[in-house]
């Protein structure tokens, strides 16, 4: 589990919760398995680029915005300024 995986997972969970989606609903709309969504949110899996685009489409956010936010979170964690 890397900082990158953890940062993506926590952001995914936040975005999903903000939109009041269950893991099941997000998975179904994105054409992914619920178990995979859970693993992504826990940071135990790293998503493919294809999965990132599918998830972003369902969540209504640009993939570039997600990548930028993940990068910001990783930088904060690495610098110790949570």
N, C-alpha and C positions, 0 to 999 in steps of 0.2 A: 504494500500500500504506500503510494508516494503522496507527497504534498499536493501534487497536481490532481491525483485521483480524489483525494479528500476534498479539495477545493471545488472540483466539479460536482461531486456528490452533494455537498452541502448546498451549493447553488441550485442544483436540480430540485432538491427537496423544498427549498424556499419558494422557487418559482411554481412548483406543483401545488404547494399549500396555498400560495397567494391566489391561485386560480381555482381553489376548492376542488381539486381533482384527487381522486384516490390513485394509488399505484396501479390498480386494476384498470381504471378508466384511462389513465395516461398510456399505459401499455397497449390497451386495445386500440386507441386512436392512432398510436404511432406504429402499430403493427409489430410490437415487440412483446416479449414475455414479461409478466409481472415480476417473476423472480429476478430477471435481468435488471429491471428498474430498481429493485431493492438492493441488488449488488452494486449498482452504480451509486446509489445514494449513500451506501455504507463506505464507498471508496475501495471496495474489493475488486472491482472490475474497471477497466479503462474502455470508454466507448469508442467505437469506430467513427470515422468521419460521417459515414452514412447514418449512423444512429444519432449523432449530434444533430444533423439536419432534420431528421424525422421528429425528434423531440422538440426542436426549436419551432418547427411548423405548428405542432399541436399547441405549444405554449405561447405562440404568437410573439416570438422574439427573434431578432436577427442572430444567426450563428456568430457573426463577428462581435456582437455585443456580449454574448456568452463567453467567447474566448477572451475578450478584453477583461471581463469581470473575473474570470478564473485567474488570469495572469495577475491582476491586481491583488487578489487574495493570496496567491502564492508568494508574491513579493512581500506582502505584509507579514506573512508567517515566517518567511526566511529572514526578514529584518528584525523580527521580534516585536513588531508594533501592532499586534492583533487589534 
